[in-house]
Amino acid sequence: MSQVDAKANRPLSPHLTIYRPIITMVMSIVHRITGCALFFGTLLVMWWLVAAASGPDAFATANGFFGSWIGIIILFGYTWALMHHMLGGLRHFVWDSIHGFDEKPREMLAWATLIGSVSLTILLWIVGLIVI
């Protein structure tokens, strides 16, 4: 048997197409995506802070952007990404303490991360709009 035949008969590595997506897998992927989104959102926060330090004209430009409909959508998404990433970090903290590895607690923590992040984001925005 040649080397070519041995390579042809080897099993292929599993791919995402053969797995049924489960909530913990989806939350793991979303946790990574929110981490990347927070990086870019933090650049926007930095722009706002630099504009505040640069003077009234630059600050008015930044506030004009964040007050527009696209800016509000970006801020809402940034808030959700922050809440989701925070709760995902707490979920990993629970796992680091060697708890929640059984199927039911693992899925419950994943759903709690999703539901909690949406709920906290909406609550923060309602409180913020009331205060304003």
N, C-alpha and C positions, 0 to 999 in steps of 0.2 A: 504494500500500500504506500502510495507516495504522499508527500507532504500536502499536495494540493487536495487530495481526497480527504485527508484528515481535517483540513480547514473547512471543507465544504459540508462535512457531516456534523460540525460542532453546532450546538444550539445557539441561537441568537440571544442577545441580551434582551430582557423584557423592556417593553416600551410603553409609554403612556396609553397607547391605543388598546392595550390588552387589559388594563386595569379599569375597574369601575370606580369613578370618582367617589370618594367618601369625604365626609365633612372635615375630618382632620387633615386630609391631604389638601383640600381646597383652602382651608385656613392657613396652612403652612405656606402655600403659594401666595396667598393674599398678604400674609405677614411680610414676606420678602418684597412684594410690590409696594406695600405701604412704607417700608423702610426707604426704598428708592424715592418714592413720592415725597417723603419728609425731607430728604436731601434737597430736592428742588424747591420745596416750599420754604425751607429755611433760607434759601437764597433770596426769596421774595421778602421774607421778614428782614433780612439784612439790608435789602434795598430800601425798605420802609424806614429802618433805623438810620441809615446813612442819609436818606432824604430829610429826616427830621433834624439831623445834625447839620445839614447843609444850608438850611434856610427855608423861609416861607414858600418860595416859588417851587423848589424841589419837593417840599412836603405836600404842597397842593397838588402837584402832578401825581405823586404816589397815592395820595388819598383819592384823587379823581379816578385812578385806575381801580383801586380796591373798592370804591363805591359804585363802580359800574356793574352791570349785570354779569359780565364775564369775571370780574374781580370777586364778586360775591360768591359765584359758583366755585371759583378756585379756593376761596377762604373756607367755604363749607366743606369742600373735599379735603382740604388740609386739616380741618378740625376732625373730620371722620377718620382720616389716616392716622392722626395723632392718637385718637381714642382707641382705634383698633390695634395699633401697634403697642400701645401701653397695655391694653388688656391681654394681647397675645404674649407680651413679655411676662405678665403676671401668671399666665397659664404655663409658660415655660418654667417660671420660678417654682410653681407647684410641682411640676414634673422633676425639677432639680432636687426637690426635697423627698423624692422617691414616693410620691403619691399620685393617684389619678391615672394609673396605667391600664387599669381594666377597661374593657370596651365601653361600658355604660358611663363611667366618670369621664373617660377621654372624650366621648361624643358630647356629653353634657357641658364640659368645659369649652369645647369648640363652639357649640351653639350659644353658650353664655357670652363668649367673645364677640360673636356676630351681633346678637341681640343687644348686648350691653353697649357696644360701640355705636350702633345706630341710635339707641335710646339716649346715651350720654351726649351725643352730638346734637340731637334735637333739643334736649333739655338745655344744653349750654347756649344754643342759639336763641331759644325762647327767653331765657334769663337775660342774655345780652341785649336782645331787642327791647325787653321791658325796661332795663336799666337806661338804655339810650333814650 
